[in-house]
Amino acid sequence: MKTSQNLQRDVMTGLLLLAGILSFVSGEFVFSTLLFGTASLTSNLDFVRPARA
């Protein structure tokens, strides 16, 4: 179902954001940037639709 895939993507994005915030607060700026970028990609890309050539 599409709703469970959206829920899984939302949970993953939320966990990545939370981990990014925690690593930013602890001073690991490079790792937090990586986590924020990954969260941004997972929230904006649609992995369900196949790419067309």
C-alpha positions as CSV (number, residue, x, y, z in Angstrom):
1,M,0.0,0.0,0.0
2,K,1.1,3.5,-0.7
3,T,0.3,4.8,2.8
4,S,2.6,2.4,4.5
5,Q,5.5,3.4,2.2
6,N,4.8,7.0,2.9
7,L,4.7,6.3,6.6
8,Q,8.0,4.5,6.4
9,R,9.6,7.3,4.4
10,D,8.2,9.9,6.9
11,V,9.6,7.9,9.9
12,M,13.0,7.6,8.2
13,T,13.1,11.3,7.4
14,G,12.1,12.2,11.0
15,L,14.8,9.9,12.4
16,L,17.4,11.4,10.1
17,L,16.4,14.9,11.1
18,L,16.5,14.1,14.8
19,A,20.0,12.4,14.4
20,G,21.2,15.5,12.5
21,I,20.0,17.9,15.1
22,L,21.6,15.8,17.9
23,S,24.9,15.5,16.0
24,F,24.8,19.3,15.3
25,V,24.4,20.1,18.9
26,S,27.2,17.8,19.9
27,G,29.6,19.5,17.5
28,E,29.9,17.0,14.7
29,F,29.1,19.4,11.9
30,V,30.2,17.3,8.9
31,F,28.2,14.3,10.0
32,S,25.1,16.5,10.7
33,T,25.4,18.0,7.2
34,L,25.4,14.5,5.8
35,L,22.3,13.6,7.8
36,F,20.5,16.7,6.8
37,G,21.3,16.1,3.2
38,T,20.1,12.5,3.4
39,A,16.9,13.6,5.1
40,S,16.3,16.2,2.4
41,L,16.8,13.7,-0.4
42,T,14.5,11.1,1.2
43,S,11.7,13.7,1.7
44,N,11.9,15.0,-1.8
45,L,12.6,12.0,-4.0
46,D,9.8,9.6,-5.0
47,F,11.3,6.1,-4.9
48,V,8.0,4.4,-5.7
49,R,7.7,5.6,-9.3
50,P,10.1,4.0,-11.8
51,A,12.3,6.4,-13.8
52,R,11.5,6.8,-17.5
53,A,14.2,6.9,-20.1
